Amino acid sequence: MSDILSFFEEALFIPAPTWSVDKMPDMTGKVVIVTGGSAGIGKLTVKALLEKNATVYLAARNEKNSLNVFKEYASLPGKGTFLSLDLSDLRSVKAAVQEFLSKETKLHVLINNGGVMMTPKDELSPQGYDLQFATNVLGHFYLTKLLLPTLLSTSQQSTEKVRVISVGSCAQYIMKYKFDLGSFKDTPKREEQSLMDLYCQSKFSNILVANELARRYGEKGLVSISLNPGNIKNTGLNHHLEGMSLTSLSFWMLQLYEPELGALTPLYAATSPECENMNGTYLKPWCRKGRMRSSASDPKAAAELWNWMEKEVNRFESSSFSEDHNL
């Protein structure tokens, strides 16, 4: 199946789900971080985990919205805690991990769900990266990197593997430009690409990073799964879509499904016992093994992106945290 056919198949032709949140195992004693958990599918992911008595850290920028989520779900048995996190800012990522580690010694599941779409091109991250790349990819990479020692330590102390879930999109299939590391910063290469191109490239990058994580740590008790949650409406991603452009209209028309359905595949990947043996797998809606974009399975491209980001965050760590730097 070609990439474009995969795009339409995952966007429009989805069988009814055979898995539901009722099939989730008890999560008592499990510690979970959900990024972007204050709205959309992230919020419903938090709800389902709390229903199963998990300890859930809702990592997001907006404290008020996050605390309102916990007020809404106050009757559920799990324990919820707000974790201040702006994925676009590496300083915030570092601070969030420090805050988490001051409270917990274990982490069983990390759900990298937060993201942005088609942010204005003149908006860069505090460290000078394309805002979509910084939020959707680099921030999650740094978060995962900093939490890896805790994840691996947790796996060693448990009979079950730990999991890192990367929420992608069918947008990976329609990335037009050749994958180019040079477009992740404020460069002429970035200016050549449209906002949609940059978004698609960020979601393609999510799959690459998940695959490389699986290759590097799969034999150390970690399961890395990437997925497309489906084309979901009412997620909050649309507020940067403006006017009546073909791109805007296309995205509005393709957002067909309710957030309740969108939360299914991330929850399945994060909790289902059968996913214990799915390291390196890509899941499509709803909770089915899928076929990632053909070039996403290229280990050379994945390693190149991983190594580049590792150098970037290492340079950040060697600089002063008190000031912004164009790295």
DRENDREN-603513 format. One record per residue (C-alpha): x, y, z. Coordinates in steps of 0.2 Angstrom, whole numbers, plus 5000, padded with zeros to 4 digits. Layout:
BEGIN
XYZ ...
REM end
This chain:
BEGIN
500050005000 500750174995 500950315008 499550415001 498350265002 498850235020 498450415024 496650405017 496450225025 496950295042 495950455040 494350385033 494150195032 494250135050 493349985056 492349995073 493449965088 493649795096 494549855111 493749975124 494350055141 493349925150 494749805145 496149905153 497049815168 497049885185 498450015187 498650025205 500450065210 500850125192 501550295189 501050375172 501550545164 500350615151 500950765141 499550885135 498350805147 497250955150 496150945134 495650835120 496250655119 497550685133 496150735145 495250575142 496850475143 497050545161 495250505165 495350325160 497050305170 496250375185 494750265184 495950115185 496850195200 498450245192 499550385199 499450515185 500550665182 499650785170 501050875161 500451035153 500751225152 499051285159 498951255177 497151315179 496451205165 497451055172 496751085190 495051095183 495250925175 495650855192 494150935200 493050855186 493750685190 493850705209 492750555212 493950435203 495050325213 496750365205 497950505211 498150655199 499550785200 499950935189 501650945182 502051115174 502851085157 503051195141 503751065129 504351205118 505551265131 507051155136 507151245152 505351195157 505651015152 507151005163 506251085178 504750975175 505850815177 506650885192 504950915200 504350745195 505950655202 505750755219 504150655221 504350495213 505650355211 504750255198 503950285181 502950145172 502250235157 502650395148 501350455136 502050585124 500450655118 500550845119 500850945103 500451095092 499951115074 500251255061 500951385073 501351555065 503051545056 503751695065 503551605082 505051515087 505451415103 506451505117 508051415111 507751465093 506951305085 505451295074 504051295086 503151145079 504751045080 505251105097 503551065105 503150905095 504850825094 506350905103 505350935119 504750755120 506450685116 507250785130 505950735142 506150555137 508050565138 507950635156 506750505162 507650355154 508650315170 507050315180 506050215167 507450085165 507650075184 505850045186 505849905173 507249815182 506249815198 504649755190 504049595181 503349705168 504149815155 503950005155 503250095140 503450255131 502050295119 502250425105 500650495098 500950535080 499750575066 499350515048 500150675043 501750575042 501150505026 500950675017 502650755021 503150825004 504950875007 506450765009 506750755028 508050895032 508750935049 509151105043 507351155043 507151135062 507951305065 507651475059 508551455042 508151475023 507751295022 506351315035 505751465025 505551355010 504251245019 502451285022 501751275040 500851105035 502551045028 503351085045 501950995054 502050845044 503850835046 503650845065 502450705065 503650595054 504950635066 503950565081 503950395072 505750405069 506150445087 505050305093 505850175082 507550225088 507050225106 506450045103 508049995094 509150065108 508150015124 507049865118 508249745126 508249835142 506449815147 505749965138 504349955125 504250105113 502650115103 502150255090 500350275084 499050375075 497550415087 496450455072 495850615065 494950685080 493950845082 493850955097 495650935102 496251115103 497451095089 496451195077 496551365084 498051415073 497051365057 496451525049 495351575035 494651465021 496251395013 496251225005 497351165020 496251235033 494651165025 495450995022 495950975040 494151035046 493350905035 494450765040 494250785058 492850655060 492950565076 492550605094 494050625107 493350465116 493850365101 495550465100 496050405117 495750225113 497450185104 498550275116 497750195131 497850025122 499650045119 500050105137 499049975146 498549825136 499549665141 499749615123 500649775119 502049705131 502749625115 502449765103 504149855105 504449955089 502649935083 501650075074 499750065079 498350145068 496550185073 495850095082 497149985092 497749895076 499449865070 499849975056 501050015042 502150175046 502750285031 504050175022 505450295025 505050305044 505750125046 507450185039 508650155054 509950275047 508750415046 508150385064 509950375071 510350535062 508950625070 509250555087 511050595087 510750775081 509450805094 510650725107 511950855102 510750995103 510150955121 511950925126 512451095120 510951165129 511451085146 513151155144 512451325143 511751435156 509951395161 509551575166 509651645148 508951595131 510251545118 510251515100 511051345100 
REM end
